[in-house]
Amino acid sequence: MTATSGKLIKRATGDWEVVIGMEVHAQVTSNAKLFSGASTEFGGAPNSHVSLVDAAMPGSLPVINEQCVKQAVRTGLGLNAKINLRSVFDRKNYFYPDLPQGYQISQYKSPIVGEGEVTVELEGGKTATIGIERLHLEQDAGKLLHDQSPTMSFVDLNRSGVALMEIVSKPDIRDAEQAKAYVTKVRSILRYLGTCDGDMEKGSLRADVNVSVRKPGGPLGTRCEIKNMNSITFIGQAIEYEARRQIEIIEEGGSIDQETRLFDPNKGETRSMRSKEEAHDYRYFPDPDLLPLEFTDAYVAEIKASLPELPDQKKARFIAELGLSPYDAGVLVAERESADFFETVLAKLADRGRDGKLAANWVINELYGRLNKEGFAIGASPVSAVQLGGIVDLIGEGTISGKIAKDLFEIVWREGGDPRAVVEARCMKQVTDLSAIEKVVDEIIAANPDKVEQAKAKPQALGWFVGQVMKSSGGKANPQAVNDLLKSKLGV
């Protein structure tokens, strides 16, 4: 697979290319941990969600959680990846206070999911295809608390043993924009599948970012890994800083040390954490307490049949069925909650073929605009999907005009209620009775002979008359009927 070219960095010695690979760690959505029955609920008092297995008590043995396995397979299928029918759990040996066993149960040579790919949307309608190297299951470590005592650190094992999916990309990402789009897309797929909630603030999704630089088309440079990134914005900032840092060192005659670094968002820079370990430093070997995982094709096929419609499929359907632009369809499917909201709006329409595009415009422009302005998430929208569908339906059938609809939206936003009932109670229907409109048209024509001559000479001037009639009718006249009537009366 050929990586999509990204933005080159121009320096004194010429152009430089950034090469990025990412390891996304996604917490599996499951009520129990990967190898124990302890709760995975976020929060709780320290060490209140810990089993004997999680605490590595002698004699306690891990037992695989099938739900976590299914979630990994679902994710692999959602990433268009190969599902390996046989995979092996390994012990990754390292010593750290938050790792009770002295090793992490992970997968090394035989992961549960093999190669796949993700297509990301970029600015200007461009796309990039990023290869997936593998997805493997592993257990999370605990958490060290350094602020509880002036002389010692405390360990909270609530997170110890929670199932993680590590999704490893190929080094196909070429700039910060692509990296941000990649994490955004992977998170969206996980949320659609229900395999990870993608909450980066709680640490449910975090990424390690490997960055190196080279002359375009040259051999790969030495990479540095930026650990535990939990913000898409910070990922972009870290990559841009790290790329510039490496280029400056090389241009000044230095060399890059392979190391692990941390990003400081306050200073906008990365700093050294430790030299980077290689795989052999961890002394992997198959876990003797766990049998290999073995699937049948039928098992994988059954899981595949249960997958929901994913963002790319939904986007293609909206474009084909509703005539939406790729951009609008992309906005609507970016998050599962937004897509579900729009689907509910569509379900409310009497004629989705006629009004589907109008509904998309209302969701993207009117609703999203107002939600952003007021600081609401779509799940807390004062106007429900059913109510918005009702408003669009009234426009589509000609009961109200677009202008009246905006007034109606405002009323429903502030006061609630069924849109159709509000229109009836407040006499908001647009006037389609030609005789009622004709009286207003005649009066305006009679009062403005100079404008009449202008309109006859220049038909574009008709818009002034339309505006006057709409104003006189309080915005209730049907604009199309007004237009037709004026053209007839003025002979244009």
C-alpha positions in Angstrom: 0.0 0.0 0.0 1.3 3.4 -0.9 0.9 6.1 1.7 -0.9 9.3 0.7 1.6 12.2 0.5 1.2 14.8 3.2 2.4 18.4 3.7 6.2 18.7 3.3 8.2 20.8 5.8 10.4 23.3 3.9 13.7 24.1 5.6 17.1 25.6 4.6 18.3 22.2 3.3 15.2 21.5 1.3 12.0 19.6 1.9 11.4 17.1 4.7 8.8 14.4 5.0 7.2 13.3 8.3 6.5 9.6 8.7 4.0 8.7 11.5 2.8 5.4 12.8 0.2 5.2 15.6 -0.7 2.7 18.4 -4.2 3.4 19.6 -5.1 1.8 22.9 -8.9 1.4 23.2 -10.6 0.2 26.4 -13.0 -2.6 25.5 -16.6 -2.0 26.4 -17.3 -4.9 28.7 -18.8 -5.1 32.3 -15.9 -7.4 33.4 -12.1 -7.3 32.9 -10.2 -9.4 30.4 -9.2 -12.3 32.7 -11.4 -11.8 35.8 -15.0 -11.0 36.8 -14.1 -7.7 38.5 -16.0 -4.6 37.4 -14.7 -2.2 34.8 -16.8 0.7 35.9 -15.0 4.1 35.8 -14.4 5.8 39.2 -15.1 4.1 42.5 -12.9 4.1 45.6 -9.3 3.1 44.9 -8.8 -0.7 44.8 -12.6 -1.4 45.0 -12.8 -3.1 41.6 -10.0 -5.6 42.1 -10.1 -9.4 42.0 -7.4 -11.8 43.3 -6.3 -12.2 39.6 -6.0 -8.5 39.1 -3.9 -8.2 42.3 -1.7 -11.2 41.1 -2.3 -13.2 44.3 -0.4 -16.5 44.3 -2.5 -19.4 42.9 -5.0 -17.2 41.1 -5.4 -18.0 37.4 -6.7 -15.9 34.5 -9.9 -16.9 32.7 -10.6 -15.3 29.3 -13.7 -13.1 29.0 -15.5 -14.1 25.8 -17.3 -10.8 25.5 -13.9 -9.0 25.2 -12.8 -11.5 22.5 -16.0 -10.8 20.5 -15.5 -7.1 20.8 -12.0 -7.4 19.4 -13.3 -9.5 16.5 -16.1 -6.9 15.8 -13.5 -4.1 15.8 -11.2 -6.1 13.4 -14.1 -6.6 11.0 -15.0 -2.9 11.3 -11.4 -2.0 10.3 -11.7 -4.2 7.2 -9.0 -6.4 8.8 -8.1 -10.1 8.6 -9.4 -12.1 11.6 -6.8 -14.7 12.7 -8.6 -18.0 13.5 -5.8 -18.8 15.9 -4.1 -16.4 18.3 -1.8 -16.7 21.3 -1.5 -14.7 24.6 2.0 -13.9 25.7 3.6 -12.5 28.8 5.3 -9.2 28.2 7.8 -9.0 31.1 8.7 -5.7 32.7 8.7 -4.4 36.3 6.8 -1.4 37.4 4.8 -0.7 40.6 1.4 -0.5 38.9 1.9 -4.0 37.3 1.3 -6.5 40.1 2.3 -9.7 38.2 5.6 -8.3 36.9 4.4 -9.0 33.4 1.5 -7.9 31.2 -0.6 -10.5 29.4 -0.6 -9.3 25.8 -0.2 -10.8 22.3 3.0 -10.6 20.3 3.6 -12.9 17.3 0.1 -14.2 16.9 -2.5 -11.4 17.4 -6.2 -11.8 17.2 -6.5 -9.4 14.2 -4.1 -9.0 11.3 -3.9 -6.4 8.5 -6.6 -4.0 7.6 -7.2 -0.4 6.5 -9.0 2.8 7.3 -10.0 5.5 4.8 -9.9 9.1 6.3 -11.4 12.3 4.9 -9.1 15.3 4.6 -9.6 19.0 3.7 -10.6 19.8 0.2 -12.4 16.5 -0.4 -9.2 14.5 -0.4 -8.9 11.0 1.3 -6.0 8.9 2.6 -5.9 5.2 3.2 -4.0 4.2 6.3 -3.0 0.6 6.7 -3.6 -1.3 9.9 -0.7 -3.6 10.9 -2.6 -5.6 13.7 -5.0 -5.4 16.6 -4.2 -7.4 19.7 -5.8 -7.8 23.1 -4.0 -7.0 26.3 -4.7 -6.1 29.9 -4.2 -2.6 31.3 -2.0 -1.7 34.2 -3.0 0.0 37.4 -2.4 3.7 38.2 0.1 5.3 40.4 -1.1 8.2 42.6 1.7 10.6 43.5 -0.3 13.4 45.2 -1.6 11.5 48.2 1.6 11.6 50.4 4.8 13.7 50.5 7.0 10.7 50.9 5.5 7.8 48.9 3.3 6.9 45.9 0.1 4.9 46.2 -1.2 2.3 43.7 -4.8 2.0 42.5 -5.5 -1.3 40.8 -9.1 -0.6 39.7 -7.8 -0.3 36.1 -5.5 -3.3 36.4 -6.7 -6.1 34.1 -9.2 -4.0 32.1 -9.2 -5.2 28.5 -7.5 -3.0 25.9 -7.3 -3.3 22.2 -4.1 -2.0 20.8 -4.6 -1.0 17.2 -1.3 -0.6 15.4 -1.2 1.4 12.2 1.4 1.1 9.5 3.8 4.1 9.1 1.5 5.4 6.4 0.5 8.8 8.0 2.4 11.7 6.5 1.4 14.8 8.5 -0.5 16.1 11.6 -3.8 16.6 9.7 -3.8 12.9 8.6 -2.9 11.7 12.1 -5.8 13.7 13.6 -8.2 12.4 10.9 -7.0 8.9 11.5 -7.7 8.9 15.3 -11.0 10.6 14.7 -12.1 8.0 12.2 -10.9 5.0 14.4 -12.8 6.5 17.4 -15.9 6.9 15.2 -15.8 3.3 14.1 -15.3 2.0 17.6 -18.3 4.1 18.8 -20.5 2.8 16.0 -19.5 -0.8 16.8 -20.0 -0.2 20.6 -16.6 -1.8 21.3 -15.1 1.3 23.0 -16.8 4.5 24.2 -13.9 6.6 22.9 -13.8 8.9 25.9 -10.3 10.3 25.8 -10.8 12.5 28.9 -11.3 9.3 31.0 -8.5 7.5 29.2 -10.7 5.0 27.4 -8.9 5.9 24.2 -5.3 7.1 24.1 -2.6 6.9 21.5 1.2 6.5 21.3 2.5 8.4 18.3 5.8 7.3 16.5 7.4 10.2 14.6 10.4 10.2 12.3 11.6 12.5 9.5 13.4 11.9 6.2 14.1 13.5 2.8 11.1 12.7 0.5 11.3 9.1 -0.7 14.5 8.5 1.4 15.1 5.7 3.9 13.1 5.8 7.1 14.6 7.9 9.9 15.0 7.0 13.6 11.7 7.3 15.3 10.7 8.7 18.6 7.5 7.6 20.4 5.3 10.2 22.1 3.4 8.3 24.8 -0.2 8.4 26.2 -1.8 11.2 24.1 -5.4 11.7 25.1 -6.4 14.6 23.0 -6.7 14.8 19.2 -5.7 18.5 19.3 -2.6 17.7 21.3 -1.7 14.8 18.9 -1.5 17.4 16.1 0.6 19.8 18.1 3.0 17.1 19.4 3.7 15.8 15.8 4.4 19.3 14.5 6.7 20.1 17.3 8.5 16.8 17.2 9.0 16.9 13.5 10.6 20.4 13.7 12.8 19.3 16.6 14.2 16.3 14.7 14.8 18.2 11.5 16.7 20.9 13.5 18.9 18.3 15.1 19.7 16.6 11.8 20.4 19.8 10.0 22.8 20.9 12.7 24.8 17.7 12.2 23.3 15.7 15.1 21.5 12.4 15.1 18.2 11.3 16.6 18.1 8.9 19.6 15.4 6.4 19.6 13.5 7.2 22.7 10.1 7.6 24.4 8.9 11.2 24.9 6.0 12.9 26.6 4.1 16.0 25.3 3.7 19.0 27.6 0.6 20.8 26.4 1.3 23.9 28.5 4.6 24.5 26.7 3.6 22.9 23.4 6.7 20.7 23.3 7.9 17.1 23.8 10.5 16.1 26.3 12.5 12.9 26.8 11.2 10.3 29.1 13.4 7.2 28.6 15.3 5.3 25.9 12.9 3.3 23.7 12.8 -0.5 24.5 12.8 -3.0 21.7 10.6 -6.1 21.7 13.4 -8.4 22.8 13.8 -6.3 26.0 10.4 -7.5 27.2 11.3 -11.2 26.9 8.0 -12.3 25.5 6.9 -15.9 25.8 3.5 -17.6 25.5 1.5 -17.5 28.7 1.4 -21.0 30.1 -1.9 -20.4 31.9 -3.9 -19.6 28.8 -4.7 -21.8 25.8 -4.5 -20.4 22.3 -7.7 -18.8 21.1 -9.2 -20.7 18.2 -12.2 -19.6 16.1 -14.2 -21.3 13.3 -15.1 -19.4 10.2 -18.8 -19.8 11.2 -18.1 -18.0 14.5 -16.5 -15.0 12.7 -19.3 -15.0 10.1 -21.9 -14.9 12.9 -20.2 -11.9 14.5 -19.9 -10.2 11.1 -23.6 -10.6 10.5 -24.4 -8.7 13.7 -22.4 -5.6 12.8 -24.2 -2.3 12.5 -24.0 0.0 9.4 -20.6 1.7 9.7 -19.8 5.4 8.9 -18.5 4.8 5.4 -21.5 2.6 4.5 -24.0 5.1 6.0 -22.3 8.0 4.2 -22.6 6.2 0.8 -26.3 5.5 1.5 -27.1 9.1 2.4 -25.3 10.3 -0.8 -27.1 7.7 -3.0 -30.6 7.9 -1.5 -30.9 11.5 -0.5 -28.6 13.2 -3.0 -26.4 14.7 -0.2 -23.0 16.1 -0.9 -20.1 14.0 0.3 -19.3 16.8 2.8 -22.8 17.0 4.3 -23.1 13.2 4.5 -19.7 13.1 6.2 -20.7 15.7 8.8 -23.9 13.7 9.6 -22.1 10.3 10.0 -19.0 11.5 11.9 -20.5 10.6 15.2 -22.9 7.8 15.9 -25.2 10.0 18.0 -25.5 12.6 15.2 -26.2 9.9 12.6 -28.9 8.3 14.9 -30.5 11.8 15.4 -30.6 12.3 11.6 -32.0 8.9 11.0 -34.9 9.7 13.5 -35.6 12.9 11.6 -35.8 11.0 8.4 -38.1 8.4 9.9 -40.5 11.2 10.8 -40.8 12.6 7.3 -43.8 11.7 5.2 -41.7 11.8 2.0 -38.0 11.4 2.7 -37.2 11.4 -1.0 -38.6 14.9 -1.3 -37.4 16.3 2.0 -34.3 14.3 2.9 -31.9 16.9 1.6 -33.9 19.7 3.3 -33.7 17.7 6.6 -29.9 17.4 6.3 -29.7 21.2 5.8 -31.8 21.9 8.8 -29.8 19.5 11.0 -26.4 20.8 9.9 -27.1 24.5 9.6 -30.0 25.4 11.9 -29.7 22.8 14.6 -25.9 22.3 14.8 -25.4 26.1 14.5 -27.7 26.7 17.5 -26.3 23.8 19.5 -22.7 25.1 19.1 -23.8 28.7 20.0 -25.6 27.5 23.2 -23.0 24.9 24.1 -25.3 21.9 23.9 -24.3 18.4 22.9 -26.8 16.8 20.4 -28.0 14.4 23.1 -29.2 17.4 25.1 -30.8 19.2 22.2 -33.9 21.2 23.3 -35.4 20.4 19.9 -35.8 16.6 19.5 -35.3 14.7 16.3 -39.0 14.0 16.1 -39.8 17.7 16.5 -37.3 18.7 13.9 -38.7 16.1 11.5 -42.1 17.6 12.1 -40.8 21.1 11.2 -39.2 19.8 8.0 -42.4 17.9 7.1 -44.4 21.1 7.4 -42.0 22.9 5.0 -42.0 20.0 2.5 -45.8 19.8 2.3 -46.1 23.6 1.9 -47.9 24.3 5.1 -45.2 26.8 6.2 -42.4 28.6 4.4 -38.7 28.5 5.3 -39.0 31.9 7.1 -42.0 30.7 9.2 -40.1 27.5 9.9 -37.3 29.5 11.6 -39.8 31.2 13.8 -41.4 27.9 14.6 -38.0 26.4 15.4 -37.4 29.2 17.9 -40.7 28.6 19.6 -40.1 24.8 19.8 -36.5 25.4 21.1 -37.8 27.6 23.9 -41.2 26.2 24.7 -41.3 22.7 23.3 -44.5 21.3 21.8 -45.6 19.5 18.7 -44.7 21.7 15.7 -48.0 21.0 13.8 -50.0 21.9 16.9 -48.0 25.1 17.4 -48.7 26.1 13.7 -52.4 25.5 14.2 -52.7 27.3 17.5 -50.7 30.4 16.4 -52.1 30.6 12.9 -48.7 30.3 11.3 -49.7 28.6 8.1 -48.5 30.2 4.9 -51.1 31.8 2.7 -51.6 29.9 -0.6 -55.0 31.4 -1.4 -54.2 33.3 -4.6 -57.1 35.7 -4.2 -55.8 36.8 -0.8 -52.3 37.3 -2.1 -53.6 39.0 -5.3 -55.1 41.8 -3.3 -51.8 42.6 -1.7 -49.9 42.3 -5.0 -52.3 44.8 -6.7 -51.9 47.3 -4.0 -48.1 47.3 -4.1 -48.1 47.5 -7.9 -50.5 50.4 -7.9 -48.4 52.3 -5.3 -45.0 51.8 -7.1 -45.3 52.6 -10.9 -41.6 53.5 -11.1 -40.6 50.1 -9.7 -43.0 48.4 -12.2 -41.1 50.0 -15.1 -37.8 48.8 -13.6 -39.0 45.3 -13.3 -40.3 45.2 -16.9 -36.9 46.4 -18.1 -34.9 44.3 -15.7 -36.7 41.1 -14.4 -34.2 40.7 -11.6 -35.9 43.7 -10.0 -38.9 41.4 -9.3 -37.2 40.5 -6.1 -38.1 43.9 -4.6 -41.8 43.2 -5.1 -41.6 39.7 -3.7 -40.0 41.2 -0.6 -42.7 43.8 -0.2 -45.5 41.2 -0.5 -43.8 38.9 2.0 -43.4 41.8 4.4 -47.0 42.9 4.0 -48.3 39.4 4.6 -46.1 38.9 7.7 -44.0 36.3 5.9 -47.0 34.0 5.5 -47.5 34.3 1.7 -46.3 31.4 -0.3 -43.1 32.8 -2.0 -43.6 30.7 -5.2 -47.2 31.8 -5.5 -46.1 35.4 -5.1 -43.5 35.0 -7.7 -45.8 33.5 -10.3 -48.5 36.1 -9.6 -46.1 39.0 -10.0 -44.7 37.6 -13.3 -48.2 37.3 -14.6 -49.3 40.8 -13.6 -46.1 42.5 -14.8 -45.7 40.4 -17.9 -42.1 39.5 -17.3 
